Amino acid sequence: MVLNYIWIAFFLIAFVVALLRLIIFQDVEVFPELVNATFEYARSGFTISLGLTGVLTLWLGFMKIAEHGGMVQALTRVTAPFFRRLFPDLPKDHPAYGSMMMNFAANMLGLDNAATPLGLKAMKEMQTANPKKDTASNAQIMFLVLNTSGLTIIPVSVMVYRAQFGAANPADIFLPIMLATFFSTLAGIISVSIVQRIKLYDPIILAWLGGMTAMVVGLIYGFSLLDRSLMSTVSLLVANFILFSFITLFIVRAALQKVNVYESFIEGGKEGFTIAIKIVPYLVAILVAIGVFRASGAMDFLIDGIAAFFGWFGVDTRFVDALPTALMKPLSGGGARGMMVDAIDAYGVDSFAGRLASTVQGATDTTFYIIAVYFGSVGIRKTRHAVSCGLIADFTGIIAAILIGYLFFG
């Protein structure tokens, strides 16, 4: 419903702004520009969706190899001791743990198609231990906030779009997104733990959080010591080395498990075309709405107003061009994706705005959509502190993405 209202608002605001331009400024070209924008952005949405097929096929093939080779299960076993301490209200051997761990692992590896059904299954299993069926339990809230924080190891979807737009290196946002999602996830865990009084000073929790924090701080500090050109070279090398190492690990592990690696790749790759076709109406819908919003001049008024506000305080305002993606992200994943595509199309895929919008897009997940789908699937109406903690994670991820964007691309 939120996206429905946003979509309607884009058209209504565009009409009002265009009407004011016509009446006050005698701009007789504004309404032809609006209509032309609908055709242009509809064509752009279809072209982008169709062009995604090849890269989606490639990555979904690799991810299917990881799935068949047991990498998802292996990641689940490694993270189990940490996550079990975050869900103290669930019995130790509750069946929800398996689905939760698989969901987290699938999210971190970019297996979106596997993550959602696993998440819904976990929510349903947790509901069996929930004494108040219409009210979110502590475990369900922690699980949901961890999903909304969007912790990602391989940001496949963002890299796919950057590749489609001809980025010099689609993986140059790999490290910035990984760092931003870490801060988002950390904020989500801390906020929920404070409300639920979870003991974060548990040795295993401290070891995990401390180790990950030390690694991230070390990465940021190390890159901050490099000059801009060397930082770009090193970050690209590290990002692509890690990515190709993952691909190699997927293949080697699957081969050792006697998996037919080639057939697994083909099986996963077949999903690429199906997914690309399915997203056509969604992408066209949001891009057309954004197109008329931009053509009317409303987008320029919004951006110029925000830029003037921050400029008055002497703040570098280049981040404002990527701000629409950040503002849309908690409300709609499709809407944020459309804003990212629009920023890339308007400013260039390798521009600061294009890279920052891509980083923001991957920095966190869509809080309201996840709440609606996950809680709605089990009939939960009282969300308690899920929304507030989810938005804290979103806000932290977005701020981190902007600051890290300046560090890597500024």
C-alpha positions, 0 to 999 in steps of 0.5 A, spaced: 500 500 500 505 504 501 508 504 494 501 504 491 500 511 495 507 513 492 506 511 485 499 515 485 503 521 488 508 521 483 503 523 478 499 527 482 505 532 484 508 532 477 501 534 474 500 540 479 507 542 478 506 542 471 500 546 471 503 551 475 509 552 470 504 552 465 500 558 468 505 562 472 511 561 467 507 560 460 511 553 459 507 550 453 512 545 453 511 542 459 505 537 458 508 534 451 515 533 455 510 529 461 507 525 455 514 524 452 517 522 458 512 516 459 514 513 452 521 514 453 521 511 460 517 505 459 522 504 453 528 504 458 525 500 463 523 494 458 530 495 455 534 495 462 530 488 464 531 485 457 539 487 458 539 484 465 538 477 462 545 475 461 548 477 467 542 474 471 543 468 468 551 468 470 550 470 477 544 465 478 548 460 475 554 461 480 549 461 486 546 455 484 552 451 484 553 454 491 547 452 493 548 445 491 555 444 493 553 446 500 556 453 501 549 455 504 549 450 509 556 451 511 555 458 512 549 456 516 553 452 521 558 457 522 554 462 524 549 458 528 552 459 535 552 467 534 545 467 532 542 462 537 544 467 542 540 473 539 534 469 540 534 467 547 526 466 547 526 460 542 528 453 544 535 451 543 533 445 538 527 449 535 526 448 527 525 455 526 533 455 527 534 451 520 530 456 516 533 462 519 540 460 518 538 458 511 535 465 510 541 469 513 546 465 508 542 466 502 541 473 503 548 474 504 550 470 498 545 474 494 540 468 493 534 473 493 529 467 490 531 462 496 531 467 501 524 470 501 521 463 502 526 461 507 524 467 511 517 466 510 518 459 513 522 461 519 517 466 521 511 461 520 515 456 525 517 461 530 509 463 530 508 456 533 512 458 539 509 465 539 504 466 545 500 472 542 499 470 535 497 477 533 503 480 536 510 480 534 514 476 538 521 478 540 525 472 536 520 474 530 522 482 531 530 480 531 529 476 525 525 481 521 530 487 523 536 482 521 533 482 514 531 489 513 538 491 515 540 487 509 547 484 511 550 482 504 557 479 502 555 479 494 551 484 492 549 481 486 543 485 484 546 492 484 552 489 480 548 486 475 544 493 474 551 497 473 554 492 468 547 493 464 549 500 464 556 499 462 560 500 468 567 500 467 568 495 473 561 493 476 564 490 482 567 497 484 561 498 489 562 491 492 567 493 498 563 500 500 556 496 500 559 490 504 561 495 509 555 499 509 551 493 510 555 491 516 554 498 520 546 497 518 546 490 521 550 492 527 545 498 529 539 493 528 542 488 533 544 493 538 537 497 537 533 490 538 538 488 544 537 494 548 529 493 547 529 486 549 535 486 554 539 481 550 546 480 553 550 483 548 556 482 553 556 474 552 563 472 550 560 469 543 556 475 541 562 479 543 567 475 539 563 475 533 561 483 533 568 485 536 571 481 530 567 483 525 568 490 527 575 490 528 575 487 521 571 493 518 575 498 522 581 496 519 579 496 512 576 503 513 583 505 516 587 502 511 583 505 505 583 512 508 591 512 508 591 511 501 591 517 496 585 517 491 588 513 485 591 508 489 585 507 493 581 506 487 586 501 484 587 497 491 579 497 492 578 494 485 583 489 486 580 486 493 573 486 491 574 482 484 579 478 488 574 476 493 569 475 488 572 471 484 575 467 490 568 466 492 566 463 485 572 459 485 570 456 492 563 455 490 566 451 484 571 447 488 566 445 493 561 443 489 566 438 485 568 435 491 561 434 493 560 430 487 556 435 484 555 436 477 557 443 477 556 445 469 548 442 470 548 446 476 550 452 473 545 451 467 539 450 472 540 456 476 542 460 469 535 458 467 532 462 472 535 469 469 531 469 463 524 468 467 526 473 473 528 478 467 521 478 464 518 478 471 521 485 473 519 488 466 512 491 469 515 493 476 521 497 473 516 500 467 511 502 472 516 505 477 521 508 472 515 512 468 512 515 475 519 517 476 520 520 469 514 524 469 516 527 476 523 529 473 520 531 467 515 536 471 521 539 474 518 536 481 525 532 482 529 538 481 525 543 486 526 537 491 533 536 490 535 543 489 531 545 496 535 539 500 542 541 496 540 549 499 539 547 506 545 543 506 549 548 502 547 553 507 551 549 513 557 548 508 556 541 507 558 538 500 552 537 497 554 532 491 550 526 495 544 529 494 543 527 487 543 520 490 538 522 496 532 520 492 534 512 492 536 513 500 529 516 501 525 511 497 529 505 500 525 503 507 519 504 503 519 500 496 525 496 494 522 497 487 522 504 488 529 505 490 531 501 485 528 505 480 531 511 483 538 508 483 537 507 475 534 514 474 540 517 478 545 512 474 541 514 467 541 522 469 549 522 472 552 516 469 554 509 471 561 511 474 559 518 476 559 519 484 552 520 484 551 513 480 556 510 485 553 513 491 546 511 489 548 504 487 552 503 494 545 506 498 541 501 494 545 495 497 546 498 504 540 496 507 533 492 505 526 495 504 523 495 512 516 496 510 515 491 505 519 486 509 514 487 515 508 487 510 510 480 507 513 477 513 508 479 519 502 478 514 504 471 512 502 469 519 497 474 521 501 479 526 498 486 526 501 488 532 509 490 530 511 492 537 518 495 536 520 492 529 518 498 525 522 503 529 528 498 530 528 497 522 528 504 521 534 505 525 538 500 521 536 503 515 538 510 517 545 507 520 546 504 513 544 510 509 549 515 513 554 509 513 553 509 505 554 516 504 560 517 508 563 510 505 561 513 498 565 519 499 571 515 502 571 511 496 569 515 490 569 522 493 
